[in-house]
Amino acid sequence: MPLTKTERAKNVKATSLLVNPHPCGHIVYPYTDEVLVGQAVALFASAGLRTSEGVILIMSAAHCESIKLRLQLEGLSPDVYEHSGQLICVTAEDLLATFLNDGVIQEEVFHGTVGSLIAKVRASDTTGSDGKVRVFGEMVNQLRGSDPKATARLEELWNTVIEEHSVALLCTYALHGGGDHIPDDLVCLHSHSIERDSSVV
């Protein structure tokens, strides 16, 4: 069945946000469909790599291989980009463990760790002279179910990183069932929101 005009407009908006995010944008994409979120993250990352931006992917262990495979299907070689330093892939669970202690975020450790990743990708010979960097992060999604307070604080800390380092950030939240949603107090911590399960192809 062909898309309606409204559905096409939504697709264009979602695609545009992912391909050309605001340099200091904080995008949230809620989803229930693993295929759609994989497409969205791959589009976000591939668009940055193709324009010589630095790309940092902080992915759940479950998504690491599938997102890298999607990049390969788009004609990109994650291994080559990682070797050059333009792409950095980190496991979300491992990164969380470096600064989260009994539900308490060690804020200086977080800033130091994330700041080092951004500096490293900017130092790549293949990153453009304007030093643009885009980050995809799943750590907030990891925390959401178990610790809403830490989730909100982590989003706030990401906003300080965005302001300090001028990076674009994409967050995704897995929703479970039709009644599940992202609370308003989390949504308002983002500058842009993509409609739930929006298609980008």
Secondary structure, DSSP 8 states (H G I E B T S, - for coil): ----HHHHHHHHHHHHHHHS--TT-EEEEEES-HHHHHHHHHHHHHHHHHTT-EEEEEE-HHHHHHHHHHHHHTT--HHHHHHHTSEEEEEHHHHHHHHEETTEE-HHHHHHHHHHHHHHHHT-TTS-TT--EEEEE-HHHHHHTT-HHHHHHHHHHHHHHHHHHT-EEEEEEE--STT----HHHHTT-SEE--TT----
